[in-house]
């Protein structure tokens, strides 16, 4: 594959990375032995990032998904997105861990790309680059920091000649993904997660962003520091236009959207944890209100049938 320069890529920030000895992103650990990305690169491949002058050896692929994309100029295409933990092998901090997010085109664009004077990548990749740069440059502490980026053009012997192959190098956050673990937590621990998540989402909203894929699988929980992090930012929309007001945390809507109302993915409001308020409760967006919600002990039903909760 031939490395390409993308004129629309944001400037890379100069930063120090968080280091973690943990190679796992999920609990229980995951590995996809027949990952699609291995049709492009071998296992243990080492990527060199020119901007940071560092080299990173990829670990096992722990998550992978396929997506179809539309572009106003180039038509439609399909790509695979693969995620792994990488280890710095050359650079100022050998042994440091980071996350590699690799996106490779697996089907040609249906339209004409001959008029493009740059590597025709998806609008999703452009959007994720822009969001990551905005959050990193703004010092957001609730999302992974953006470290570096590579863009290659596939060669003739690759699956899609002249197709894109891009690599995001991101901070390896402490903690594990909530996708499979939240249901195993005690009620007290779920309350702690919700408090930490609310604080993270407030910060996220302050950057005038909206996440179109809210789900517990896109939340990292670090029990040691009692913090949550929001990840998988490819479906995040920037809402800088004055027509959009800055979104504020709403415990009823946001706990529901992000699948944090109860341990199980239960849509019955009667089974929600006591901390989750009813849809018509008016609550201040403060830490004190969050702690008051966490102190609730039981559900009561209002005369109109809505579920509410009694403060202890």
SVG drawing of the C-alpha trace seen along z (x, -y; Angstrom):
<svg xmlns="http://www.w3.org/2000/svg" viewBox="-54 -31 67 48">
<polyline fill="none" stroke="black" stroke-width="0.4" points="0.0,0.0 1.2,-3.5 0.9,-6.2 -1.1,-9.2 -1.3,-12.8 -4.9,-14.0 -5.2,-17.8 -8.4,-17.7 -6.8,-16.0 -6.6,-18.2 -3.3,-19.2 -2.0,-16.6 -1.6,-17.7 1.6,-17.4 0.8,-15.4 1.9,-12.8 0.0,-9.5 -1.5,-7.7 0.2,-4.3 -1.5,-1.2 -0.1,2.3 -3.5,3.9 -3.8,5.3 -7.6,6.0 -10.4,3.7 -13.2,6.1 -14.2,8.3 -14.2,11.2 -11.2,10.8 -12.0,11.0 -10.0,12.1 -11.2,12.5 -8.8,15.0 -10.1,14.8 -10.5,11.0 -11.1,9.5 -8.2,7.0 -5.7,9.9 -6.5,10.0 -4.7,6.7 -1.9,6.9 -0.3,9.8 -0.6,10.3 1.9,8.4 2.2,5.8 4.2,2.7 3.0,-0.7 5.3,-3.7 3.7,-7.1 5.6,-9.9 4.1,-12.8 5.0,-11.4 8.0,-9.4 6.9,-6.3 6.4,-2.7 3.6,-0.5 3.1,3.3 -0.5,4.3 -2.0,6.9 -4.9,9.3 -8.1,7.8 -10.6,7.6 -13.6,6.0 -14.5,5.8 -17.6,4.5 -18.6,3.8 -20.4,0.6 -21.9,-0.7 -21.2,-4.4 -22.7,-6.9 -20.8,-9.9 -22.4,-12.7 -19.6,-12.5 -18.4,-8.9 -21.6,-6.9 -21.5,-4.0 -18.8,-1.7 -18.3,0.7 -15.4,1.0 -14.3,3.0 -13.4,1.3 -11.0,3.3 -9.8,2.4 -6.8,3.7 -4.3,2.6 -0.9,1.7 2.5,1.5 5.1,-1.2 8.3,0.5 10.2,-2.5 9.9,-6.0 10.3,-7.8 8.2,-5.4 8.7,-1.7 6.1,0.6 3.4,-2.1 0.0,-0.9 -2.4,-2.6 -5.5,-1.7 -5.4,-1.2 -8.6,-1.7 -8.1,-0.5 -10.6,-1.1 -10.1,0.6 -12.3,0.4 -13.6,3.8 -15.7,2.8 -15.0,0.2 -17.0,-3.1 -20.0,-2.7 -19.4,-6.2 -16.5,-7.8 -13.5,-8.7 -11.1,-9.6 -11.8,-13.3 -10.6,-13.2 -7.1,-14.8 -6.9,-13.1 -7.5,-9.6 -11.4,-9.3 -12.2,-8.3 -15.6,-8.3 -17.2,-11.3 -17.4,-9.3 -13.6,-9.1 -13.4,-12.9 -16.0,-13.4 -14.2,-11.2 -10.9,-12.9 -12.4,-16.3 -14.2,-15.3 -11.1,-13.7 -9.0,-16.7 -11.6,-19.0 -11.8,-17.0 -8.1,-16.6 -7.2,-20.2 -9.9,-21.3 -8.5,-19.1 -11.5,-16.8 -10.8,-14.3 -13.8,-12.0 -12.8,-10.8 -9.6,-9.1 -6.9,-11.5 -6.0,-11.6 -2.3,-10.7 -1.7,-10.2 -3.2,-9.1 -2.2,-7.2 -3.8,-7.0 -2.7,-4.5 -3.8,-3.8 -4.3,0.0 -1.9,1.6 -3.0,3.7 -2.6,6.9 -4.7,5.6 -8.5,6.4 -9.6,3.0 -6.8,1.5 -6.7,-2.3 -9.0,-1.9 -8.4,-3.5 -6.7,-2.0 -6.6,-4.3 -5.3,-3.9 -6.2,-6.0 -3.8,-5.9 -5.6,-6.7 -5.0,-6.9 -5.5,-3.6 -7.9,-4.5 -7.9,-2.8 -10.8,-0.4 -13.0,1.9 -15.9,1.7 -19.4,1.7 -21.1,3.7 -21.0,7.0 -20.1,6.1 -22.7,3.6 -25.4,6.3 -23.1,8.1 -22.6,5.0 -24.4,4.6 -27.0,1.9 -24.6,-0.2 -21.9,0.1 -24.3,-0.7 -25.2,-3.9 -21.5,-4.8 -21.2,-4.2 -24.2,-6.4 -22.8,-9.2 -19.4,-9.0 -21.1,-8.7 -23.2,-11.8 -20.1,-13.8 -18.4,-12.5 -21.5,-13.2 -21.7,-16.8 -18.2,-17.5 -18.8,-15.8 -21.9,-18.0 -19.9,-21.1 -18.1,-20.6 -21.4,-21.0 -21.4,-17.3 -24.1,-14.7 -23.5,-11.0 -25.8,-9.1 -24.8,-5.7 -25.5,-5.9 -25.1,-2.5 -23.3,-1.0 -20.9,0.7 -19.5,-2.8 -18.7,-3.5 -15.4,-2.6 -15.6,-2.3 -12.5,-2.6 -13.3,-1.4 -9.9,-2.5 -10.5,-6.2 -14.4,-6.0 -14.5,-7.5 -16.3,-6.9 -15.1,-7.6 -17.1,-7.9 -15.6,-6.0 -16.3,-5.0 -16.7,-8.6 -17.4,-7.8 -21.1,-8.6 -20.6,-11.9 -22.0,-15.0 -20.6,-18.5 -23.3,-21.0 -21.4,-24.3 -24.0,-26.1 -26.0,-28.8 -29.2,-27.0 -28.2,-24.3 -28.2,-25.0 -25.7,-23.3 -27.2,-20.0 -27.5,-19.5 -27.5,-16.2 -31.0,-14.8 -30.9,-11.7 -34.2,-10.3 -33.3,-10.6 -29.6,-10.0 -29.6,-7.0 -32.3,-5.5 -30.5,-6.3 -27.2,-4.9 -28.8,-1.7 -28.0,-2.4 -31.4,-2.3 -31.0,1.2 -28.6,4.1 -30.5,5.9 -31.5,4.3 -35.1,4.0 -37.5,1.5 -40.1,1.9 -39.8,-1.2 -41.1,0.7 -37.8,2.6 -35.5,-0.4 -33.1,-0.9 -34.3,-3.3 -31.8,-6.0 -33.5,-6.5 -36.0,-9.3 -39.4,-9.3 -39.9,-11.1 -41.7,-14.1 -39.5,-14.8 -37.8,-18.2 -34.2,-17.9 -31.3,-20.3 -28.2,-19.4 -25.9,-19.3 -23.8,-16.7 -26.0,-17.1 -29.0,-16.0 -27.1,-13.0 -26.2,-11.9 -29.8,-12.4 -31.0,-10.2 -28.4,-7.5 -29.8,-7.7 -33.2,-6.6 -34.4,-3.2 -37.6,-2.2 -39.9,-2.9 -43.4,-4.4 -46.1,-4.8 -47.7,-8.2 -51.5,-8.3 -50.9,-8.9 -49.1,-5.6 -45.6,-7.1 -42.8,-5.5 -41.2,-7.8 -38.8,-7.2 -38.9,-8.2 -35.9,-10.0 -34.7,-8.3"/>
</svg>
